[in-house]
Each structure stands twice: as C-alpha cells, then as structure tokens.
Amino acid sequence: MERNKKYIEWIDAAYEEFAINGPNFSLKALSKKYHLPRATFYYYFNNKEQLIEELLKEHSRLNENFQSEIVKLKILMPDLYKIMFRFKMAVRFHQQLLRNAHIKEFFEVYSNFNQSSIKILLPLIKPHFGGNFTDKEIHQFYNTLTDAWYSKLNFSDFSVDYLNSLAEEIMNNTIGLYQNNPQNRS
C-alpha cells in the first residue's frame, strides 16, 4: 500500500509540475517542492524519461475520463467548457504537449486525443457552424481552433466564461478561412 501511495504522490506531483512548467523540470526541485524523498524516486522509476512516459499514460487515462464526459453532451457551448473547467490540470498538461510538440511522443498524445475528441464532438459541431461544412472541413477547422485555443489559453482567468469566449473569438476569426478557401472544398 505504501508503494502505491508514494508512486501516486510522485505521479501527481510530476503531472502538476509538467502541466505548469513543461517537461524541463528538475527532479531535485520536484522532490523539494512537493516534499517527496528523492531516494524514493528511483524505487519507482529508472529515470526521468520513464517518469514522463508514466505521465503521458496518466494523461491518456485522464483524457479517457474527459471523453466519457463529453460523450454525454447535448449542446457544445458552453457545456464543453464546463467539463474542461473540471479538468483544469489536464488542460494545462495538454497545453504543454502542444508547446512541446516538437517532441514526437508529446505531439502523438496531443494529436491522438484531439482526433478522438473530434469524432465524439462532430455531431455537436455540425449544427453549431451550419450545414455548409464537410466533415473534412470540420476536422481541419477543429484542429486549427484547438491549436489556437491552447496557444492563447491563459490560466490566470480560468473560468467557464473565459474558456467559452476564447473559443468563440477564435472561431469568429478563423471560420472564414474554411468557408472561403476552395482547397478545403476538395
């Protein structure tokens, strides 16, 4: 039982640190900040890379929980952001994956989650944007919107209203790119 408790403490602390500061955190600082005995780290993990692999698995588990919530949605906005608000740390972690998308594993986790989410959200997105979009256009738009949303996301005002208004602002500024671009119609 103790092993599981300490392991979970390391995962929780590292997940939060990654979410806030990205993957370049130091184990020494992490240990000190969260009052975790540094010696216990090597009992559970071979190195920082293994810890980060475990963090990516944890993020995937949290994303499964998130997706089990969004599958219940009846309307897209603001209900999607009400759920995202409850997953604040996972949202921060996901933002760090985008910020560090030059690392293949981070990009894959980020992209895979977004692609599985669009499959769930597509029926809600279609009526929200009208009937003039093909599924391909909606997928492209969703990817653009998602990347822009995570890029602009500011956690100093993390509220449902802010999350929703940021999405509306980005949609209003980018939707014309897809409506007027003949390449998106092919």
C-alpha positions in Angstrom: 0.0 0.0 0.0 2.8 2.4 0.9 4.4 1.8 -2.5 1.3 2.7 -4.3 0.8 5.8 -2.2 4.3 7.2 -2.8 4.1 6.2 -6.5 0.9 8.2 -6.8 2.4 11.1 -5.0 5.3 11.2 -7.5 2.9 10.9 -10.5 0.6 13.6 -9.1 3.4 16.0 -8.3 5.2 15.5 -11.6 1.9 15.7 -13.6 1.2 19.1 -12.0 4.8 20.3 -12.5 4.7 19.3 -16.1 1.4 20.9 -16.6 2.6 24.2 -15.1 6.2 24.3 -16.3 6.6 21.8 -19.1 8.9 18.8 -19.3 12.1 20.6 -18.3 11.5 20.3 -14.5 14.3 19.1 -12.3 13.8 16.0 -10.1 15.6 17.7 -7.3 13.3 20.7 -7.4 10.2 18.5 -7.8 11.3 16.5 -4.8 11.8 19.6 -2.7 8.7 21.4 -3.8 6.3 18.5 -3.1 8.2 17.2 -0.1 9.0 13.8 -1.7 12.1 11.9 -0.6 14.3 11.9 -3.6 15.6 8.4 -2.8 12.1 7.0 -3.3 12.0 8.3 -6.9 14.5 5.5 -8.0 12.4 2.9 -6.3 9.6 3.6 -8.7 11.3 5.0 -11.8 14.6 4.2 -13.6 15.0 7.8 -14.7 13.1 11.0 -15.6 12.3 9.7 -19.1 10.4 6.7 -17.5 8.5 9.2 -15.3 7.5 11.2 -18.3 6.3 8.0 -20.0 4.1 7.4 -17.0 2.8 11.0 -17.1 1.8 10.5 -20.7 -0.1 7.3 -19.7 -1.7 9.2 -16.8 -2.7 12.0 -19.2 -4.3 9.4 -21.5 -6.2 8.0 -18.6 -7.5 11.4 -17.7 -8.4 12.0 -21.4 -10.5 8.8 -21.3 -12.3 10.2 -18.3 -12.8 13.5 -20.1 -14.1 11.8 -23.2 -16.5 9.8 -21.1 -18.0 13.1 -20.0 -18.1 14.8 -23.4 -19.9 11.9 -25.0 -22.9 12.9 -22.7 -23.0 16.4 -24.1 -26.3 17.6 -25.6 -25.0 21.1 -26.7 -21.5 22.1 -27.5 -21.1 25.5 -25.9 -20.7 26.3 -23.1 -21.2 22.7 -21.8 -17.9 21.5 -23.3 -16.1 24.3 -21.3 -17.9 23.4 -18.1 -16.3 19.9 -18.4 -12.9 21.3 -19.4 -13.1 23.6 -16.3 -13.3 20.5 -14.1 -10.2 19.0 -15.9 -8.1 22.1 -15.4 -4.8 20.4 -14.7 -5.3 18.0 -17.7 -6.0 21.1 -19.8 -2.7 22.7 -18.7 -0.9 19.4 -19.3 -2.4 19.2 -22.8 -1.3 22.8 -23.5 2.3 21.8 -22.5 2.1 18.9 -25.0 1.3 21.4 -27.7 4.0 23.8 -26.6 6.5 20.9 -26.8 5.0 19.3 -29.9 8.5 19.1 -31.4 8.9 16.0 -29.2 7.3 13.2 -31.1 5.7 11.5 -28.2 4.1 14.7 -26.9 2.8 15.5 -30.4 1.3 12.0 -30.7 -0.5 12.1 -27.4 -1.8 15.6 -28.2 -2.9 14.7 -31.7 -4.4 11.4 -30.8 -6.6 12.9 -28.1 -7.7 15.7 -30.3 -8.6 13.3 -33.2 -10.6 11.0 -30.9 -12.4 14.1 -29.4 -13.5 15.4 -32.7 -15.1 12.1 -33.5 -17.2 12.5 -30.4 -17.9 16.2 -30.9 -18.6 16.2 -34.6 -22.4 15.8 -34.3 -22.5 18.8 -32.0 -20.1 20.9 -34.1 -22.0 20.5 -37.3 -25.2 22.3 -36.3 -23.2 24.9 -34.4 -21.5 26.0 -37.6 -24.3 25.4 -40.0 -24.7 22.9 -42.8 -22.1 24.3 -45.2 -19.2 22.3 -43.9 -18.0 18.9 -44.9 -16.7 16.5 -42.2 -13.2 17.1 -43.6 -13.6 20.9 -43.2 -14.9 20.5 -39.7 -11.9 18.3 -38.8 -9.5 20.8 -40.3 -11.3 23.7 -38.6 -11.3 21.8 -35.2 -7.6 21.2 -35.4 -6.9 24.9 -36.2 -9.3 26.0 -33.5 -7.9 23.6 -30.9 -4.3 24.6 -31.6 -5.1 28.3 -31.5 -7.2 27.9 -28.3 -4.5 26.0 -26.4 -1.9 28.5 -27.7 -3.8 31.5 -26.4 -5.2 29.9 -23.2 -4.3 31.9 -20.1 -4.7 30.2 -16.8 -4.9 33.5 -14.8 -8.6 33.7 -15.7 -9.6 30.1 -16.0 -13.4 30.2 -15.9 -16.1 28.7 -18.0 -16.9 32.1 -19.4 -13.3 32.8 -20.4 -12.9 29.3 -22.0 -16.1 29.7 -24.0 -15.4 33.3 -25.0 -11.9 32.4 -26.1 -13.3 29.6 -28.3 -15.9 32.0 -29.8 -13.3 34.6 -30.5 -11.0 32.1 -32.3 -14.0 30.6 -34.2 -15.1 34.0 -35.4 -11.6 34.9 -36.5 -10.8 31.6 -38.3 -14.1 30.3 -39.7 -13.8 32.4 -42.8 -10.6 30.7 -43.7 -12.5 27.5 -44.3 -15.7 29.0 -45.8 -13.8 30.9 -48.5 -10.9 28.5 -49.2 -11.5 26.4 -52.3 -8.8 23.9 -51.2 -11.0 23.0 -48.2 -13.8 22.0 -50.6 -11.9 19.3 -52.4 
